[in-house]
């Protein structure tokens, strides 16, 4: 058995904590893979709140949700993830959130996540994170703002107070083409 890549490991970290009836966030819906994965985990009584600024991504995801019968527990929003607070009650707990940073594979490579909006979303989600809850950031390389965003996200995570959060960094360090790495923020 091989070591899992960052994306596969993100699903392991989510499966460990997400269950029926929980509220979770897919901050970058993209092709909908995480959205469907989360919708299965939270079941009919749970809630998945998804964000993407590209309508084509939301349309494709909505179609997959309809085909799989998972649409009832998913809300898709055509706006940036920095607006996540507008869709949560002030005291609403969030069990998990997942971000795939970079651009939509096969999409417009000029439409990318940005450090200021990503960090705004993470900062909004942290107070909602339940004990044991996790924010997963899969950081992809190779887009124009990558070094800036990668460094901003790593710096932010390193500065989180250890008494409240523990942060894991996971990724391969001996592979060509700069594979994605994962950051997992867990509330203690």
Secondary structure, DSSP 8 states (H G I E B T S, - for coil): -----HHHHHHHHHHTT--TT-EEEES--TTSHHHHHHHHHH-TT-EEEEE-S-HHHHHHHHHHHHHHT-GGGEEEESS-GGGGGGGS-TT--EEEEEEEESB-TTS-TT-B--HHHHHHHHHHHHTTEEEEEEEEEEE---STTHHHHHHHHHHHHHHS-TTTEEEEEE--SS-TT---EEEEEEE-
